[in-house]
Structures are given as C-alpha cells and as structure tokens.
Amino acid sequence: MKIALTCFNQKNRENSTNLGFFKPECLDEQNHPLQACSSELMNPAKILKDLGLTPNYLQETPFCYIRSYAPIWEYYLVALFLKNYENEIKQNYDFMRRPPSKKEGRKRLGRSFQGVGNLEYETWKKNYTRLDQPNLTKYEKERIRELKKESERFVKKLISRKCSIRECSSKEANQPQTGFIKSRKKAALTFLSFLIHGKKLNSNDIKKLVAAPEKHLWILKHFEKSKQQETYQHILSTSLLMCLYGYKGGVVSKNFCRKVKNCISKENIKNKELKKRVIKLLTTAIEKKDGSYVESPLKKIYQNRDRINIQQRLGTWMQLLKGVSNAQKEP
C-alpha cells in the first residue's frame, strides 16, 4: 500500500524526497521522528511525567543550592561568608572577577582566560547566595557548617589578594603543599563532597572522576545504587532528555546512551508502551550511527523550539563538579 502525499511545506521542499508517495514504513518515527512521532514524544516534559521521572529537584539538594547561571565553584564558598566579611568581599569583588593576569610571575588556574563572575556585584549576590536558605533541616545545616569550616582559610585568601580568583603567583604555584594551593585543593575537595550529598570519595574515586572523559556517565553510575534516589532520578531524567533530544553544544556517546537505556529498562514504569517506544528509539540511535557517538533521534525538536530546558541545572552542576575535581590536579 502507498499513501498519497497531498501537501507539504513549500519552505522545506528542498529537503523533501519522493514527494508523490510515501510507503507506510517511511512514516515510522524511527525514520522521520520529528515529522511522524506522536505528540507525546514531541513533549519532553510529558515524556518524563508519563515515565515517572519528574523528581522535585528544585526543592532537593544539591540542585536547590544551584542557579543555572552560577557555574563558578569558588564563588559559592565566598558567598558563604557574606555575613562575616561582606565589606571586604564587596570591595574586592571587581578584583576577583577579572581575567587572570598575563604578567610574568603570575599563573592561571583552570582554563578561563576571561573574567569570571557576574559584572555587577548585586547580580552575583543573587546568583550565589543560595546556601544560606531558611528552613534547612538539621542535617543540611550541619553539612553547610562543615563546608564553611573547611573552606574559610581559602576564602580569606581569595578575598584579600586583590587579584583574579583564577590566578596565583608563581611562588604559590611552586609550593603546592603549603599556602594558597593547598587551601584551594582542600576547599575544592570539601565542596565536591558537599555536591554529591556528603559522600566521602577516596583517592581512587577522585582520580576516576578527574580522569573520566564522560563525567555525566560517571555520575549516573555513581548515583545509580545510592541512597540519594531523588538525585539519581533527576540525573536519569535529564540524561534521557539529552539522549533523545540532544543538547546545545554537546554530544552524546554510545556508552552514555547505552547506560541510559539500561537504566530506563530497569525502572518500574506504569506506561509500558511509552517505555518500549523510548527504549526502541535509543536502541535504534545506538545501532544506526557508526563511531563512538550517537545522533539524538529527536534532536530537531530542540533546534526548532524556543525553550526546552534539557539540562535542568544538571549542566551547571556538572561544571561545578568538573571545576572542583580538576582543582585536585592544579597546578
């Protein structure tokens, strides 16, 4: 049987083939996912809801502490001490956010050549003062107290040096076991533990995280069997959206996509039919593409819609994790 194609979008004529007729199999979502898939698959939020993957991440740690436009880990620690050193922080904020100096005798930390931080101090306060929230549980208050205790020495140095937060002197860089570099690594390690719910990472775990080419995959595996199921559900839900729709500026590996598919397969989901269709989409994407990466089957939806919140703060969280883990090997 053939189906007559009676109309098509004139704007997309150059992208159309066999305009006269399509066979039924050509309308399958595997071949033309954007044009032929159901409205259910066109709606990322509905997919997550029907799969039971909609955790309350805005109220749960660590994502309630993170703002999407606040990816600089050092500033979260600085903001912890606003009540203690607000005048000094405000006076030196313009120094901290400057690009690392190119002068001889100075060393850049991290990979930023640009200024780091918001242009305006008040905007910075709004973005980073999220650890000081009302109605925290006793457990969370204790975690923040420990974070503050372990990072105070580092913050004092940051706000008093009158230079970029991402630079140090050659002397400081050549003495990694003492002074600024040592306090920086200690603060970064403490913040890393804080970001993953206080889990204590051993040295081998840290090495794996630092070296991991795919930190999204490492984190998904790390939380899969943890007690932090809200965090795991959020990571899984965002990972699924990344695999199905892609995300701006990023690629999805076959290993990551395969892991997400396996995780979805294990989930107890009431909508069995949708679960099968999602797994089929991921399987086809993995098998279809040569090489190490996959082509997200519904990626055109991300490109054609104005706002699809694919990463839901996970992107910022991953930048923070990457920053604090990389600090362990600098300089």
C-alpha positions in Angstrom: 0.0 0.0 0.0 1.1 3.6 -0.7 -0.2 6.8 0.7 -0.6 9.8 -1.4 1.1 12.9 -0.2 -1.3 15.7 -1.0 0.5 18.6 0.7 3.9 19.6 2.1 5.6 22.7 3.4 6.9 24.7 0.5 9.7 26.1 2.6 11.1 22.6 3.2 10.7 21.5 -0.4 14.4 21.2 -1.0 14.6 18.7 1.9 11.8 16.6 0.7 12.2 13.4 -1.3 9.7 11.3 -3.3 7.1 14.0 -3.0 4.5 11.9 -4.8 4.1 8.9 -2.4 5.4 7.5 0.8 5.2 3.9 1.9 3.8 3.4 5.4 7.2 2.3 6.8 8.5 5.7 5.8 6.2 7.3 8.4 7.7 5.4 11.2 9.2 7.6 14.0 12.5 5.7 13.6 13.0 7.1 10.1 11.3 10.5 10.4 11.0 11.1 14.1 10.2 14.9 14.0 7.6 14.7 11.3 5.9 11.4 12.3 6.3 10.8 16.0 3.4 11.3 18.3 2.7 14.5 20.2 3.7 12.5 23.3 7.2 12.2 22.1 7.2 15.9 20.9 6.8 17.0 24.5 9.8 16.3 26.8 8.0 17.3 30.0 5.2 14.9 29.2 7.6 12.0 28.5 9.2 12.5 31.9 5.8 12.7 33.6 4.5 9.6 32.0 7.7 7.7 32.7 7.5 8.7 36.4 10.8 10.6 36.1 9.9 14.0 37.5 11.7 14.4 40.8 11.2 17.6 42.8 14.7 18.7 42.1 14.1 22.4 42.8 13.5 21.6 46.4 16.0 18.8 46.8 19.7 19.0 47.4 22.1 19.7 45.7 20.1 21.3 42.9 18.2 23.7 45.2 21.5 25.3 46.0 22.4 25.8 42.4 21.4 28.6 40.0 21.7 27.9 36.2 23.9 30.9 35.6 26.2 30.3 38.5 28.9 27.8 37.4 32.0 29.1 39.3 32.6 26.9 42.4 34.8 29.4 44.3 32.0 31.9 44.4 29.7 29.6 46.3 32.3 29.4 49.1 32.9 33.1 49.1 29.1 33.7 49.4 29.0 31.5 52.5 30.9 34.2 54.3 29.0 37.3 53.3 27.8 37.8 56.9 31.3 37.6 58.2 33.3 39.6 55.6 30.7 41.4 53.4 32.6 44.7 53.3 35.8 43.1 52.2 34.1 40.9 49.7 32.2 43.8 48.1 35.4 46.0 48.0 37.4 43.2 46.3 34.8 41.7 44.1 36.0 43.6 41.0 39.5 42.2 41.5 38.2 38.6 41.9 36.2 38.7 38.7 39.0 40.0 36.4 40.7 37.8 33.8 43.8 36.1 35.1 46.8 38.3 34.7 49.3 37.7 31.9 52.1 39.3 33.7 55.3 37.4 34.4 55.3 35.8 37.8 51.5 35.0 37.7 50.0 31.6 36.9 46.5 31.0 35.6 44.3 28.4 37.4 41.7 26.5 35.5 41.0 27.2 31.8 39.4 30.6 31.9 41.1 33.5 30.0 38.1 35.7 30.5 36.7 37.4 33.6 34.8 35.0 35.8 31.7 36.1 37.7 28.8 38.5 37.1 29.6 42.0 36.0 27.5 43.6 38.8 28.1 42.7 42.5 24.4 42.6 43.3 23.7 40.2 40.5 26.5 38.0 41.8 24.9 38.0 45.3 21.6 37.0 43.8 23.1 34.1 41.9 25.4 32.6 44.5 23.9 33.2 48.0 21.8 30.1 47.8 23.5 28.0 50.5 22.0 30.3 53.1 18.4 29.3 52.9 15.7 29.3 55.5 14.1 26.2 56.9 17.0 23.9 56.3 17.0 20.6 58.1 19.4 19.9 60.9 21.3 17.6 58.6 21.7 20.3 55.9 22.7 22.9 58.4 25.5 20.6 59.7 26.7 19.9 56.1 26.9 23.6 55.4 28.6 24.3 58.7 31.3 21.7 57.9 31.7 23.2 54.4 32.2 26.6 55.9 34.7 25.4 58.4 36.8 23.6 55.8 36.8 26.4 53.3 37.3 29.5 55.5 41.1 29.7 55.1 40.8 29.5 51.3 38.1 32.2 51.2 40.1 34.6 53.4 42.9 34.3 50.9 40.6 34.8 47.9 39.0 38.0 49.2 42.2 39.6 50.4 44.6 39.1 47.5 43.2 41.8 45.1 43.6 39.6 42.1 41.5 37.2 40.0 40.1 34.1 41.8 41.6 32.0 39.0 45.3 33.0 39.3 48.1 32.8 41.8 51.8 33.8 42.0 54.5 31.5 40.6 55.7 31.2 44.1 52.3 29.9 45.3 52.2 27.5 42.3 55.6 26.1 43.1 54.7 25.3 46.7 51.6 23.1 46.2 51.9 21.6 49.7 51.6 24.8 51.5 49.7 28.1 51.4 47.1 29.1 48.8 47.3 26.0 46.6 46.9 23.6 49.5 43.9 25.5 50.9 42.4 25.7 47.4 42.6 21.9 47.0 41.2 21.3 50.4 38.2 23.6 49.8 37.5 22.1 46.4 37.5 18.6 47.8 35.1 19.6 50.6 32.8 21.2 48.1 33.0 18.1 45.9 31.8 16.0 48.8 29.1 18.5 49.5 27.8 18.5 45.9 27.4 14.7 46.0 25.4 14.6 49.2 28.4 14.3 51.6 29.6 11.1 50.1 33.3 10.7 51.1 35.3 9.9 48.0 38.5 8.0 48.4 41.6 9.0 46.4 40.8 6.3 43.8 37.3 7.7 43.3 38.7 11.2 42.8 41.3 10.0 40.3 38.5 8.3 38.3 36.3 11.4 38.3 39.1 13.7 37.3 40.2 11.4 34.5 36.7 10.4 33.4 36.2 11.5 29.8 32.5 11.3 30.4 31.6 12.8 33.7 27.9 12.5 33.0 28.3 8.7 32.7 30.5 8.6 35.9 27.9 10.5 37.9 25.0 8.4 36.6 26.7 5.2 37.6 27.8 6.7 40.9 24.3 7.5 42.0 22.5 4.5 40.4 22.7 2.4 43.6 23.0 5.2 46.1 20.5 6.2 48.8 20.0 9.6 47.1 17.2 8.4 44.8 15.9 11.9 44.2 19.3 12.9 42.8 19.5 9.8 40.8 16.0 10.2 39.3 16.9 13.8 38.3 20.2 12.8 36.7 18.5 9.9 34.8 15.6 12.1 33.6 18.0 14.8 32.3 20.3 12.1 30.8 17.3 10.7 28.9 16.4 14.1 27.5 20.0 14.6 26.4 20.0 11.2 24.6 16.6 11.7 22.9 16.8 15.4 22.0 20.5 16.2 22.2 21.6 19.5 23.8 23.2 22.6 22.5 27.0 22.5 22.4 27.2 18.8 23.5 27.4 15.3 22.0 26.1 12.0 23.4 28.3 9.0 23.3 27.1 5.5 22.6 28.3 4.3 26.1 26.3 7.0 27.8 23.2 6.4 25.6 23.5 2.6 26.2 23.8 3.2 30.0 20.7 5.5 30.0 18.7 2.8 28.0 19.7 0.1 30.5 18.7 2.3 33.4 15.3 3.1 31.8 14.8 -0.6 31.2 15.2 -1.3 34.9 12.7 1.4 36.0 9.3 0.3 37.2 7.2 2.4 34.8 3.4 2.2 34.5 3.3 3.4 30.9 4.8 0.2 29.4 4.0 1.2 25.9 5.9 4.5 26.2 8.8 2.8 27.9 9.1 0.3 24.9 9.0 3.2 22.4 11.7 5.2 24.2 13.9 2.1 24.5 13.4 1.4 20.8 14.4 5.0 19.9 17.6 4.7 22.0 18.4 1.3 20.6 18.0 2.5 17.0 20.1 5.5 17.7 22.9 3.4 19.1 22.8 0.8 16.2 22.3 3.4 13.4 25.4 5.6 13.9 29.0 4.5 13.3 31.7 5.5 15.6 31.6 6.4 19.3 28.7 8.9 19.3 25.0 8.8 18.5 22.7 11.1 16.7 19.9 12.0 19.1 16.7 10.8 17.3 14.5 13.8 18.2 17.2 16.4 18.1 15.3 18.7 15.7 12.7 19.4 18.3 15.4 21.0 20.4 16.6 23.1 17.5 13.1 24.2 16.4 11.5 25.1 19.7 12.4 28.3 21.6 12.9 26.9 25.0 13.4 23.3 26.0 15.0 23.1 29.4 17.0 19.9 28.7 19.6 20.0 31.5 17.5 21.4 34.4 20.5 22.7 36.3 22.5 19.5 35.7 24.7 21.3 33.3 25.7 23.8 35.9 26.2 21.1 38.5 28.5 19.2 36.1 30.5 22.3 35.6 30.9 22.7 39.3 31.9 19.1 39.7 34.4 19.4 36.9 35.9 22.5 38.4 36.4 21.1 41.9 37.7 17.8 40.6 40.2 19.5 38.3 41.4 21.6 41.2 42.9 18.5 42.6 45.5 18.3 39.8 46.3 22.0 39.6 48.8 23.5 39.2 
